[in-house]
Structures are given as C-alpha cells and as structure tokens.
Amino acid sequence: MTGSAPKVAILLPSLRGGGAEKSFLNLARGLAERGMTTELVLISAVGPLMADVPRNVRVVDLKASRVALGLPKLVSYLSRSRPSALLATMDHLNVVALLARRIAGVDTRIGVRTATVMSQATRHSHSIKQRLVPILARWTYRWADWVIAVSDAVAKDLSQIIRLPRSRIHVIHYPILSDEFIGKMQEAPSHPWFTDGGPPIVLAVGRLERVKDFPTLILAFNEVRAKQDARLVIMGEGTERPRLERLVKKLGLEENVSLPGFQNNPYAHMARAAVFVISSLYEGMPVALAEALACGTPVVSTDCPGGVRELLAGGLYGRLCPVGDPHAMAEAILQSMNDPHPAHLMRYRMSDFSEERVVDDYIKLLGLDTEALSRRK
C-alpha cells in the first residue's frame, strides 16, 4: 500500500441532537467512506445521536462538562493525534478550536463553520457568552484556514459582523440526501397519529427554544382547526416546553397537539405529514426544512433573516409568511394542505444537499490527497 490516509477530525460539543450535529455526522460518514481516517472529537460523548455514529468513525471523548473546559483537553488531543485537518461548527466551539491549535503549536489546518445568523443570535440572546461571540470571532477567525457558512445569507452576515472579506468565506450546504436518509424515510413512523388514518398532520421539528417561536405556530394551528380538522406534532425538547404546554391547554388543544420530545428518526414522520412548518425568528439554513423538502413534503416557513428565502428560492419550493404572524401562517398552512407544491419539484431542489456532493465540496476545499486515497482502494 502506498500513500497514507489523511486524518480528519470533526469537532462537536456533544451528540444531544440538532442540525449541526446531524450534518457533521453525515460528513464524518462520507469522509470515512472515501477512505479517510476520520475521528469524531466530542467535548462530551453524550446524547441520543451517539447511536448514529458510523462504525468506521473513531470517537474521541474529551470528557469535559463545558466547551470552555474542553480547551486544555483539545490542546492535548491536537498535540497527540495531529490530524491533517480539523473541522468545527458552532461559533463558541470554533473559537475554542482556533485557540487550541495556537496553544498546541501544531500544523493541523482548521476549518470553522457558522450555521447561524450571528447578528440575529446576538440580538435575540440575553446570554453574556453569546454577546461575546462576535468579539471573539472577530479576533480568532482570521487564524482559520477556512471559514465556512451554510448559506449565502449567513456568509454575508458573518462578513459584516467579524469584518472578514466575503471572499474568504466559503458557502457549503448541509450533507442531507443519502441512501441512509432514504432508508430512514421509508421506515414506519413511531408516533401513532401518522398511521391511525386520522386527520392531516402539521409537523414541526426543532429545539423547544424561543428562537423557534413555536407559540406562533400553535396560535396559527388554532386558526387552521377552525376551518379544517387537523393535528399538530412538534418534535424536539427544550426549555420552552412548559410555556408551550400551557398555551396548548389554554387553547383547549390537548387532543390535537402532541409534543413527543426528541425523535431519532423524524424523516419517517416528515414523509407522511401534510405540511411541514418552520416558525423561527431567524435561521442560518434550517436543516429540518431541507430534510422535509427531501421527503417531498409541502413546507411553510417564516420569511426570517437567514437562509430560508435562499433555500425556498423566494417561494418557488414552499410558502413564506411574515415572522410572528399567526394569521398569515395559518393561511399558508391551509393553502399548502389544499394546493401543495409538487413533490418532484421540492426533491429537485435537494440536489445541492446530497451527501456525495457536499463531501466532494469539503474534500476539494480541504485539499485532501484524493490520489493517495484512490491508490489505497
């Protein structure tokens, strides 16, 4: 055997769930399948997505309780393992990754990916940590070998916030569409409403946090039910659960709204929903919305700051409605139920999100030795 496989490290806080975690797991699998030595470095190896780690990807558990506390352990990992490249996502973790390399003094090249609209995340947060992120990113992102954004809107926002030339930021979408995705989409859904022959289901998937603005969706659904029998399922977990449950009870929707928590396979449900809805205040490039498009499910989304309008091509692939407007959202949901966009049109949009294409984009960006890989096969 000639040549050696490049070692690529994928850095995440944990595998508790979320678009960033799922997409980087897909990327890790894709890189490993191309013959690269791939290590999944976790600040803490916990979360329901641990079951989805590919067998050909080695897990490195830094066993730190918080991202900041993982800095010395990440320095040690870089000094010991010396991967050819390390890819990080989530802005606070990106900062830690860049600091760790500087302290370790290794030649590992680092790519940092931003998946949120930083200006909006800062504006809507009361967290001191989040308000420090733009300052720290402005200082450290210049050390990165590659700065990656998940949409053009995110790239433009990031360029302005951290004062980095737009030409230095590369846009690469999420790796979503794969054989594994299609297989999960075809599995039987676990939630009984999707198989009991009942009324059509409006589905949402995401963290139960303020940024997702699920109260607006629940209020919109209440208007939908006044005109058409339907059910609402919101899959996810978070701090807003008590507030959402109180609103459901106040509106008398307990028999028609379900909050089943985090679901490891939402795709089987997406494929059988009547409409998929994003109600967010802002979105970098919503993974769940792209996944619903890949399932051929009609979608409705707020026309929020970020990549939604870009993903839906201004409404060509799904309906857009104003942020925080339950009445407009209800009308968009009803229109999508009764006059949905063609499924084949929505699936066509997903060609840019195929796992194969995105992995190719990362390999090209990172300049990995594909010739050595081809000799090994």
Sequence and secondary structure as in RCSB ss.txt:
>XXXX:A:sequence
MTGSAPKVAILLPSLRGGGAEKSFLNLARGLAERGMTTELVLISAVGPLMADVPRNVRVVDLKASRVALGLPKLV
SYLSRSRPSALLATMDHLNVVALLARRIAGVDTRIGVRTATVMSQATRHSHSIKQRLVPILARWTYRWADWVIAV
SDAVAKDLSQIIRLPRSRIHVIHYPILSDEFIGKMQEAPSHPWFTDGGPPIVLAVGRLERVKDFPTLILAFNEVR
AKQDARLVIMGEGTERPRLERLVKKLGLEENVSLPGFQNNPYAHMARAAVFVISSLYEGMPVALAEALACGTPVV
STDCPGGVRELLAGGLYGRLCPVGDPHAMAEAILQSMNDPHPAHLMRYRMSDFSEERVVDDYIKLLGLDTEALSR
RK
>XXXX:A:secstr
  S   EEEEEES  S SHHHHHHHHHHHHHHHTT EEEEEESS  SGGGGG  TTEEEEE   SSTGGGHHHHH
HHHHHH  SEEEEESHHHHHHHHHHHHHHT   EEEEEE S HHHHHHT   HHHHHHHHHHHHHGGG SEEEES
SHHHHHHHHHHHT  GGGEEE     BSHHHHHHHTS  SSGGGTS  S EEEEES SSGGG HHHHHHHHHHHH
HHS  EEEEE   TTHHHHHHHHHHTT TTTEEEEE  S  HHHHTT SEEEE  S BSS HHHHHHHHTT  EE
EE  SBSHHHHTGGGTSSEEE TT HHHHHHHHHHHHHS   HHHHHHHGGGGBHHHHHHHHHHHHT  HHHHHH
H 
